[in-house]
């Protein structure tokens, strides 16, 4: 090979090597660039990792710090909790699920008087053993074994009931144990010694209070007897004095004595009734009674006072509402007397109206009665309305300081109504009048359905003549419900002007302005002789006045009982041409005794007199009783005490006995029981009626339980004494005559 070829070949080789070098350099440069980029990325990752490591290190330090703080707080809380538990005056302990003591405070451990055995790890059963063995517990009537068995059974129950234990030193602990979900138990031993002693003091104080209350009740009962006994003489003698010939001045004095005595007895009754209600000793005695008759009885008792003040007393009893209910008639009568009596007391002019309506509930045969007492009296200021139901309260102002009373009437009324599951309310406008109302749920008695009267065929239109709008309204509503047309008129002159052939009946009030009812009836008798006239009067004497009976077809006593109104309308069907006086709607039925012939009286004179024994230790009351029955044809004997009554029962053989309850040697109840024992031997039964001034022991159940048949509360009433004697008069005795003729029952 030539040199030129060698040179050319070397040159080619050198060029190839240079190119390969350049290529390798390019590859190396590219690799360096990649390595640089990788190093950069790695550097960044290392930096991020280092930042994360720093963050984790910081977080770890913070967590460690928080944990240390938390541990410190937990330890502090535990210390505080344990210090608090240690500060408890009551025992506190923890037990595990195996009933082993975990820990207890000092108060709990002190119960064991330093017994070292009672420490963490001791079992509950062993604790019970220590308590009995060391004499730390008073097991009372239980033996030590029985007590431990009882306490162990209690401890093992899922939810132990709290129990009270008594320690040897008269301390009382209430054990309260709470079982957790894992079986651990927290036990509390609460020291209730002060509470037990306080309760004991309360029990002792209660016993003393009850003893004092019994003493008060006995005092009130005795006071009642001591006051009622002489008051019986005062009121009884005043009543008897009125039966003698007196001048008007003397009669005024006698009535004043009687009324004052009765007013004092009302006050006594209020105090005693409230004492019984307060002591929860008052018991209701439900029985069938006639509500309408009860209301009219109350109104008639208050009629005299109302008439003296010129007031009109009205009863608006829903015409077709039942009248017979089951309730305590005595207490309902007391409620009505309090409310209507108050209305009369605080009303100087106008009227007092008692309205009775009801909402029937056929599903249980009851009626929700609504009774309201409206008056046109002095009224009550709005701010003092609730005040009047308080004890011993009256509305004190210059308007009513003239009215006397205990202030207990409405308080007693409210309590009685609540006892009957009712409620009372009052609406009043000062100076214009008041309305007291109450609701009572009462069961309707059997046979209480009210039937409308049979009216004469020719009775279609009735004229009512009365100057009082409320009275016209009541009569108008009652007559319209019977299907009658009513023409209300306010005066006698107006009645004569409106009189026409369409009017079939005139009902007129006695006291009318200008022309009274008597003058109106005389005028009608001349011009309309075929039209009957009924008189409305609040004076009972009008019904028996011959001059009035000759003019009117009947006299209706105000307020008008529904039965009297029905009877009056029914009796208007007398035959044509019969004089009005022959068809009186209200006329007293003749007594059977007054219709006896002289021959019958002569035969009766051969019969023995009724024998009546009265057991009464008070001489004044004996005199009052003797005077009350002096007109009766009876053989009367007195016994000065219960022992004499028993002896006279055997020797005198009475037909009836009046027995005073409070007497020396042997009281009325004991004497009655002795007589009842004698009756078992002789086979005869005598009626014994109690005479009692002992109001607190005068309840019917106590009287009847002692063997007495009935009772009368002092002061005695002549009419009631006569009624009881007439009621128990045997068949084979002489009539109960007075000197002027046969005696009628006045009760």
Secondary structure, 3 states (H helix, E strand, C coil): CCHHHHHHHHHHHHHHHHHHHHHHHHHHHHHHHHHHHHHHHHHHHHHHHHHHHHHHHHHHHHHHHHHHHHHHHHHHHHHHHHHHHHHCCCEEEEECCCCEEEEECHHHHHCCCCCCCCCCCCEHHHHHHHHHHCCCEECCCCCHHHHHHHHHHHHHCCCCCCEEEEECCCCEEEEEEEECCCCCEEEEEEECHHHHHHHHHHHHHHHHHHHHHHHHHHHHHHHHHHHHHHHHHHHHHHHHHHCCCCCHHHHHHHHHHHHHHHHHHHHHHHHHHHHHHHCCCCCCCCEEEEHHHHHHHHHHHHHHHHHHCCCEEEEEECCCCCCEEEECHHHHHHHHHHHHHHHHHCCCCCEEEEEEEEEEEHHHCEEEEEEEEEECCCCCCHHHCHHHHCCCCCCCCCCCCCCCCCCCHHHHHHHHHHHCCCEEEEEEECCCEEEEEEEEEEEECCCCCCCCCCCCCCCCEEEEECCCHHHHHHHHHHHHHCCCEEEEECCHHHHHHHCCCCCCEEEEECCCCCCCHHHHHHHHHHHCCCCEEEEEECCHHHHHCHHHHHHCCEEEECCCCHHHHHHHHHHHHCCCCCCHHHHCCCCCCCCHHHHCCHHHHHHHCCCCCEEEEEECCCHHHHHHHHHHCCCCCEEEEEECCHHHHHHHHHHHCCCEEEEECCCCCCCHHHHHHHHHHHHHHHCCCCEEEEEECCHHHCCHHHHHHCCCCEEEECCCCHHHHHHHHHHCCCCCCCCCEECCEECCCCC
